[in-house]
Amino acid sequence: MLEFFLLYLRLNWVEITGAIISFIYLFFSIREKSALWIFGFLSSILYIWVFFHHKLYAEISLQIYYSIISIYGWITWQRKTAATHEKQLHITQISSYRHILLYFVAAIGVYFIYYFVLKYLTDSPVPIADSFVGSLSIIATYMLAKKKIENWLVWIVVDAFACGLYLYKGLYPTAILFVIYTTMAVVGFYQWKKKMQAQ
């Protein structure tokens, strides 16, 4: 049994390391700490390799996006006003139905782009599921960078769905991570809601 466990660790060390770093990212995200972007960047780099070996191509492009948005998020969250030295960006809600519609249309547009590319230009075994996770994850991460509280609601849906995708592909440490992500997205929503009301 120990030999099997050690072999599994040796064969899956990149995924396991990525899952651990991703959990640290989530921890800082809930606490609204800008260090989240550093851990997000690092886990993205590791997961590019993991998803390449499992033919999850939308997930690869998503990890590239995450690494770029991590730089953007870091810069955005570090800005301080000259007078007060307080962080400029506060937690807010999406301000209108028009903005909700824009996020929705963007998600659908990204989904169909992903689906077309995955279905017709790759050998992806799961183009529908991969496109769904990829498109909503892009929207949720952008909302996180803008500190929109609704990002957590989108993450609940994405993370729960992604658990099934990762189990199907045999990515067990990542599936466990996403069970935790789903639960912690609920916690994150309520933590941010309290902080938003206290601002």
C-alpha positions as CSV (number, residue, x, y, z in Angstrom):
1,M,0.0,0.0,0.0
2,L,2.8,2.4,0.9
3,E,4.6,1.6,-2.4
4,F,1.4,2.4,-4.3
5,F,1.0,5.7,-2.5
6,L,4.7,6.6,-3.1
7,L,4.4,5.7,-6.8
8,Y,1.2,7.8,-7.0
9,L,3.0,10.8,-5.4
10,R,6.0,10.4,-7.8
11,L,3.8,10.2,-10.9
12,N,1.5,13.0,-9.9
13,W,3.7,15.4,-8.0
14,V,3.0,18.3,-10.3
15,E,-0.8,18.0,-9.9
16,I,-0.5,17.5,-6.1
17,T,1.8,20.6,-5.8
18,G,-0.6,22.6,-8.0
19,A,-3.5,21.5,-5.8
20,I,-1.7,22.6,-2.6
21,I,-0.7,25.9,-4.1
22,S,-4.3,26.4,-5.4
23,F,-5.7,25.8,-1.9
24,I,-3.3,28.6,-0.6
25,Y,-4.6,30.8,-3.4
26,L,-8.2,30.2,-2.2
27,F,-7.3,30.9,1.4
28,F,-5.9,34.3,0.5
29,S,-8.8,35.0,-1.8
30,I,-11.4,34.5,0.9
31,R,-9.3,36.8,3.2
32,E,-9.1,39.4,0.4
33,K,-5.3,39.4,0.5
34,S,-3.4,40.3,-2.6
35,A,-0.9,37.4,-2.1
36,L,-3.7,35.3,-3.7
37,W,-2.5,36.5,-7.1
38,I,1.1,35.1,-6.5
39,F,-0.2,31.7,-5.7
40,G,-2.8,31.9,-8.5
41,F,0.1,32.5,-10.9
42,L,2.2,29.7,-9.6
43,S,-0.6,27.1,-9.6
44,S,-1.6,28.2,-13.2
45,I,1.9,27.4,-14.4
46,L,1.8,23.9,-12.9
47,Y,-1.7,23.2,-14.1
48,I,-0.8,24.0,-17.7
49,W,1.4,20.9,-17.7
50,V,-1.2,18.8,-15.9
51,F,-4.1,19.7,-18.3
52,F,-1.9,19.2,-21.3
53,H,-1.3,15.6,-20.4
54,H,-5.0,15.0,-19.9
55,K,-6.1,16.8,-23.1
56,L,-8.1,19.5,-21.3
57,Y,-7.3,22.2,-23.8
58,A,-9.8,24.8,-22.6
59,E,-8.3,24.3,-19.2
60,I,-4.8,25.0,-20.6
61,S,-6.0,28.3,-22.1
62,L,-7.7,29.0,-18.9
63,Q,-4.5,28.6,-17.0
64,I,-2.7,30.9,-19.4
65,Y,-5.5,33.4,-18.8
66,Y,-5.2,32.9,-15.0
67,S,-1.5,33.7,-15.1
68,I,-2.2,36.9,-17.1
69,I,-5.1,38.0,-14.9
70,S,-3.0,37.2,-11.8
71,I,-0.6,39.9,-12.9
72,Y,-3.5,42.3,-13.6
73,G,-5.2,41.4,-10.3
74,W,-1.9,41.9,-8.4
75,I,-1.4,45.4,-9.9
76,T,-5.1,46.4,-9.5
77,W,-5.2,45.3,-5.8
78,Q,-1.9,47.0,-5.0
79,R,-3.0,50.5,-6.1
80,K,-3.3,52.9,-3.3
81,T,-4.6,56.4,-3.2
82,A,-2.0,59.0,-2.7
83,A,-3.8,60.8,0.2
84,T,-4.9,57.9,2.4
85,H,-2.7,55.0,1.3
86,E,-5.8,52.8,1.4
87,K,-6.6,50.3,-1.2
88,Q,-8.7,51.9,-3.9
89,L,-10.7,48.8,-4.8
90,H,-13.5,47.8,-2.5
91,I,-15.9,44.8,-2.7
92,T,-19.0,45.8,-4.7
93,Q,-22.0,44.2,-6.3
94,I,-22.8,44.2,-10.0
95,S,-24.5,47.5,-10.3
96,S,-27.2,46.9,-12.9
97,Y,-29.1,44.2,-14.9
98,R,-27.3,45.6,-17.9
99,H,-23.9,44.5,-16.4
100,I,-25.3,41.1,-15.5
101,L,-26.5,40.7,-19.1
102,L,-23.0,41.7,-20.3
103,Y,-21.4,39.1,-18.1
104,F,-23.9,36.5,-19.3
105,V,-23.4,37.3,-23.0
106,A,-19.6,37.3,-22.6
107,A,-19.8,33.8,-20.9
108,I,-22.0,32.5,-23.8
109,G,-19.7,34.0,-26.4
110,V,-16.6,32.5,-24.8
111,Y,-18.3,29.1,-24.4
112,F,-19.1,28.9,-28.1
113,I,-15.6,30.0,-29.1
114,Y,-14.1,27.3,-26.8
115,Y,-16.6,24.7,-28.0
116,F,-15.8,25.4,-31.7
117,V,-12.1,25.2,-31.2
118,L,-12.2,22.1,-29.0
119,K,-14.7,20.2,-31.1
120,Y,-13.3,20.9,-34.6
121,L,-9.6,21.8,-34.0
122,T,-8.5,19.4,-31.2
123,D,-8.8,15.8,-30.1
124,S,-10.6,16.9,-26.9
125,P,-12.7,14.1,-25.4
126,V,-14.9,16.5,-23.4
127,P,-15.5,19.7,-25.4
128,I,-18.8,20.6,-23.9
129,A,-17.7,20.2,-20.2
130,D,-14.3,21.8,-20.9
131,S,-15.9,24.7,-22.6
132,F,-18.4,25.2,-19.8
133,V,-15.8,25.2,-17.1
134,G,-13.4,27.4,-19.1
135,S,-15.9,30.1,-20.1
136,L,-17.5,30.6,-16.7
137,S,-14.0,30.5,-15.0
138,I,-12.8,33.4,-17.2
139,I,-15.9,35.5,-16.2
140,A,-15.5,34.6,-12.5
141,T,-11.8,35.4,-12.4
142,Y,-12.4,38.8,-14.1
143,M,-15.1,39.5,-11.5
144,L,-12.7,38.5,-8.7
145,A,-10.1,40.9,-10.1
146,K,-12.8,43.7,-10.0
147,K,-13.9,42.6,-6.5
148,K,-17.4,41.8,-7.5
149,I,-19.0,39.7,-4.8
150,E,-21.0,37.7,-7.3
151,N,-17.7,36.1,-8.4
152,W,-18.3,33.6,-5.6
153,L,-21.7,32.6,-6.9
154,V,-20.3,31.8,-10.3
155,W,-17.4,29.9,-8.7
156,I,-19.9,27.7,-6.8
157,V,-21.4,26.6,-10.1
158,V,-18.1,26.2,-11.9
159,D,-16.3,24.4,-9.1
160,A,-19.1,21.9,-8.5
161,F,-19.3,21.1,-12.2
162,A,-15.5,20.9,-12.5
163,C,-15.4,18.2,-9.7
164,G,-17.2,15.8,-12.0
165,L,-15.0,16.7,-15.0
166,Y,-11.8,16.1,-13.1
167,L,-13.1,12.8,-11.6
168,Y,-13.9,11.7,-15.1
169,K,-10.4,12.5,-16.3
170,G,-8.8,10.8,-13.3
171,L,-7.4,14.0,-11.8
172,Y,-8.2,12.9,-8.2
173,P,-6.2,15.5,-6.3
174,T,-7.7,18.2,-8.4
175,A,-11.2,16.8,-8.0
176,I,-10.7,16.9,-4.2
177,L,-9.4,20.4,-4.5
178,F,-12.6,21.4,-6.3
179,V,-14.8,19.8,-3.7
180,I,-13.0,22.1,-1.2
181,Y,-13.3,25.0,-3.7
182,T,-17.0,24.6,-3.9
183,T,-17.5,24.6,-0.2
184,M,-15.1,27.5,0.3
185,A,-16.8,29.6,-2.4
186,V,-19.9,29.6,-0.2
187,V,-17.7,30.7,2.7
188,G,-16.0,33.3,0.5
189,F,-19.3,34.7,-0.5
190,Y,-20.5,35.2,3.1
191,Q,-17.1,36.6,4.2
192,W,-17.0,39.1,1.4
193,K,-20.7,40.0,2.1
194,K,-19.8,40.9,5.7
195,K,-16.8,42.9,4.6
196,M,-18.8,44.7,2.0
197,Q,-21.4,45.7,4.5
198,A,-18.7,47.0,6.9
199,Q,-17.1,49.2,4.2
